[in-house]
Every structure is written in structure tokens, then in C-alpha cells.
Amino acid sequence: EAKIESEGQPAKPNTILDAYYDAMTLKRDDIVQHHGLLRNGAAYIDLLLDICETYFNDRPKGMVLDMACGTGYIPDCFRSKGFAALGCDIFKTAITVAKSKYPACEFEVFNGRSPSRLGEGRFDVVHMREFYPFTRSSDFERQKFLILEYLKLLKVNGYLIIVGSNWCV
């Protein structure tokens, strides 16, 4: 159980998920960031870009799509590295917080099931960190279908980056 204090209210026990969404509403970065297990977003983005450069002799730039963006931390880290960023998340509360915290990025409530509506050939990078269909599911056929659909969103020579939750920076 986790406890969160809201303004003027005593702490109440919740499930971890309830605490996470309460924290988003209250803009409690310390709790939200703990859920994502990412402390140094700039180093994380540098590492991803270095991997692309090392293995593909190219350092991506341009437009990035971050799926399951939560409260927008990673899209803003991409933005700080010179990218234009669109962050998408299924939770409206997360997107509301993201829009208020990171106005230089674009955000959209989106469940991720029909990626083509985001625009084929639009992105230089599609980034998915802890994106449900790949991290908490063993439905290989669905995963394969989604990978093929998300690949369509990429410009020529674009990058699809899928990262699980156990990789932390």
C-alpha cells in the first residue's frame, strides 16, 4: 500500500496504481517518477541516441512519438535534445498533467491500438518504454501486428525503440 497526502487531507491508503494516479493529479513528481524508474532522462536519451549511432552510423533527429508517455517526462527529455515531440498515453489525467508541465511538447490521449491515425511516415523515432502490449503480454501475434503498424509511422530510415521496464538510467 502507498499513502498520499492531498492538500489539507490526511494520508489515505491506496493501491500502488491509485497512488500513482493521485500523484499525477497532485503533480507529485517524486512519486510519478519513481513509478517509471527513470531518474536521468537526459542520460537515457543520450544512451538511446548513442546506440543508434554505434550500430547504425546515424544519430536520429527530428520528430519523436513517445507511446505510454505518462506525465510527459520522456517527451520533454527528447525535446531538450532537439526533437519535436508528441507524447501519447491512454490516461487523460496523465496527459492533462503533461500538457501543463511541458507546454513545448504536444500530447494526446490515445490508446495505441490504431497507430495509423497518427500519420504514416510522420516520425523519425517511435519510442515505447513500458508500453503495455510489449511489457505485460505474451500475445506474440498482437505484438507483431502492432510492430508492423508502428513501423508504418516512421519516415524512411526511422527508428522504432521498444524498452522494457527493467532498464533504468
Disulfide bonds with the S-S distance in Angstrom:
none
